[in-house]
Amino acid sequence: MSSGVDVNLENIWIKFGDFVAVREANVNINGGEFFSFLGPSGCGKTTILRAVSGFLTPSEGRVLIGGKDMEGLGPNKRPTALIFQNLALFPLMKVWENITFSMEVKGASAAERRKRADELLDMIALPGQGDKLPSELSGGQKQRVAIARALCAQPDVLLLDEPLSALDLKLRQHMRTELREIQQRVGITFIYITHDQGEALTMSDSVAVMRAGIIDQIGDGNAVYDRPATPFVASFVGENNVFRGKITAINGDEALIATNRSGELRSKITPAAVGKLNVGDEAMMFVRPEMLQLGAGDAKSTITAKVVNEEFEGNSYSIYLEGDGGKQIKMAMPNLGTDPHRAKGETVSFSYDAHNAVVMPAGDLASE
Amino acid sequence: MKSNILFGRVALGLYLVIFFGYLVGPLAVMGLSAFNSAEFPSIIPWQCFTYEWFSTLFHDERILKGVKYSFIVGFGTVILSVAIGLAASLVLTQVWEKWRSTYYTVIIAPILIPGVVLGISTLVFWKKVSDLLGGVDVLSNGIFLTILGQSTFIASYCMLVFVARLQRFDPGLTEAALDLGATHTQAFRKILLPFMRPAIASASVLAFLASFENYNTTTFTFGSYPTLTIQLAQMVRYGINPSISALAVIIVVITVFGALTVEVYRRRSKLKAGEIRQGKGLPAWLFGNTATILLVALSFALIATVYTAQTYSPAQCKADYKAARAAEVQAKIEALRAARAAAAAAAAANGEAPADGGTNAPATQGGTGGFGGVFAPTNLEDAAGQSNGADSGAAAPAAPFGNVFDPGNLEDAAGQNNGASSAPAPAAPASPFGSVFDPNNLENAAGQNGN
């Protein structure tokens, strides 16, 4: 199996007529990395993937794979293999023929192909299923055949276009682990497209969060989750509570925000916004539900609100409180077995650690 | 209520009988007429069961040539139409999205244009092209022109078949193939073409049948290669015999065979799919497959027919039929003669013989020679010798020259002279020349008078 190579997108613009699908994308993916593009549907992530695989030519910019400019090379000439959203297994070919299609077009003998197919079938834990037709396989099996088919082409880069979206939850979680294992075994670069932040965070070394053709942030899972660069990333990746307000003071990487409903609150400035915030700017502060705890703390990090609803989720409680501008504040509390229930309408105080809150210039939130 | 249902059922049954009679009736009549020995395709009167029309068919140079040309043109048309139709359908479904409806109109137009117009325009156009190129023979060749002319509209049929199939094709499969390193040609050959195979098969059959039965376009383009339909149309002008029915029988049998084979195949694959679902072996391959049973029965019937055809000869039947027919004619003659004789006797008794003979003779003489008895000098004589004239009329099937030279005639005269009024019967001199030279004629008058 070939080792992973770098993939570099240099200033990629992709336009369809007047519509700009991808705007100024600069991405450097290291060889052997599991890289995800995460974003809502229609944000241009599949378009980027098609530009990498060669099905479309960027309007501007360059795609480099292993340092080589891919300009003018069709999908069949690039060292990439794509796993399609609908898998696109050839329905009239048997499983083993599907898997070794890339060898067939290069003129490999049937015996050679059969041997390779059996190896790959062992690898994807489907031994002896080579003579079936794809229509006789289950969803998860088809998935694995599609992976085997792509790997058989010995690509330097494997591109995956939401391959798990058609599977049910259990299988999806299982396949996540499996994909990650396969990637580590073969060691090639994986570029993964998904709108599911769970998938992106569990599998990826790096994640690029996209919004309407723009890449908002590139970083590892922690960076994207804990230190979001924009309000969109903060609200799209995981759940978050937003507090709007104006900056009243800045002290190093900490700021005080006069929030619209909860008075002045203290927060860390997210690294991407350090030096960009000024006193008096409109800002948004985000605190994760699991970072809130009941009980008052420091005056500048204590909020009081009425309980709207409480949901029991087994390992945790979700408490919904009256929040900013009609939006509810969500609090996640671990179930320790002792917690009394809170009545609806009861006013409670809760607090957070200022290190676990991030503030950044106001911007668009991800729509639910 | 109950009677209503009954009425409905009866009406439905009646309707079905009429419907299928309408559909199958002409075929059945035609099929049966192929086995009747009558000279013209008919089943009434039934003469003899025979296979001779098949042998006539296989010895008819024109029909054989027609079949040959039809096949050549048919295969040519299939190849050209399927290729054009496939290309057109690919363009229609996969490129030029903006121009699709315009393109569709253009490509579908030949179906709406009358075949006659296509035929003429093909002829005129390629004649011009041929002239421009300085008279290239191939361009005015009947087979070439017929294939082109037929393909103009048959390709559109094929395209419709392909478009229906292509709409269910996932273009992602082609992309997947390209992504896995296939060239565009390989992607087409290994992915799209296998997917299109059933459509190609049905389009080929459709194209071949459309070509085989085409007349109105071909009639302008066939040149010196008349296809079967052209040949049949020409033959009808000069009179046909049941070998055409024999051809029809062969075509029908081939069609039924083909249809049954397809059906057998279809049902078997269905059963196979069922086998996988149920996970248990099926009983015999024959089980539950009516089409297979029919096919086998038909095959046996065919083999039996061919086998009996080797040994069966309708000669005896034909001879019998001829004899029966002759006897029938003879009986008619006898009856007529008896009536005539009776009338003559009565007339003689009344002394009105000449008038009687005069009215009888021209009517009965109609059966003789091309000109009836108009020029038969006997007409004149009839006034005198009516019995002779009457006989010549009734005995229609006799030799062209009648029995002029029959030595019996002389005897007849004697017989007649002997006064036996019914005696002349065997003489029956029916001929264009009537009994002009009959030496009896003069005597007859005497004999009659003598009587």
Contacts between the chains, C-beta under 8 A, distances in Angstrom:
chain1	res1	chain2	res2	distance
A	53	B	179	6.1
A	55	B	175	6.2
A	55	B	179	7.9
A	74	B	178	6.8
A	75	B	175	7.1
A	75	B	178	4.7
A	75	B	179	4.7
A	76	B	178	4.8
A	76	B	179	7.0
A	76	B	180	7.6
A	76	B	181	5.0
A	76	B	182	6.0
A	76	B	183	6.3
A	80	B	179	7.3
A	81	B	179	6.2
A	81	B	180	6.7
A	82	B	175	7.7
A	82	B	176	7.3
A	82	B	179	4.7
A	84	B	172	5.4
A	84	B	175	7.4
A	84	B	176	6.1
A	86	B	170	7.2
A	86	B	172	6.1
A	88	B	170	6.6
A	88	B	172	4.2
A	88	B	173	5.4
A	88	B	175	7.0
A	88	B	176	4.0
A	90	B	173	6.1
A	90	B	176	7.4
A	90	B	177	7.6
A	90	B	191	6.2
A	91	B	173	7.9
A	91	B	195	7.9
A	92	B	194	5.1
A	92	B	195	6.5
A	101	B	177	6.8
A	101	B	180	5.2
A	101	B	182	7.3
A	101	B	190	7.7
A	102	B	180	4.1
A	102	B	181	5.0
A	102	B	182	7.9
A	104	B	190	7.4
A	105	B	177	7.6
A	105	B	180	6.9
A	105	B	181	5.5
A	105	B	182	4.2
A	105	B	183	7.3
A	105	B	186	4.9
A	105	B	190	7.4
A	106	B	181	6.5
A	136	B	276	8.0
A	149	B	180	7.0
A	150	B	180	7.6
A	153	B	180	5.2
A	153	B	181	6.0
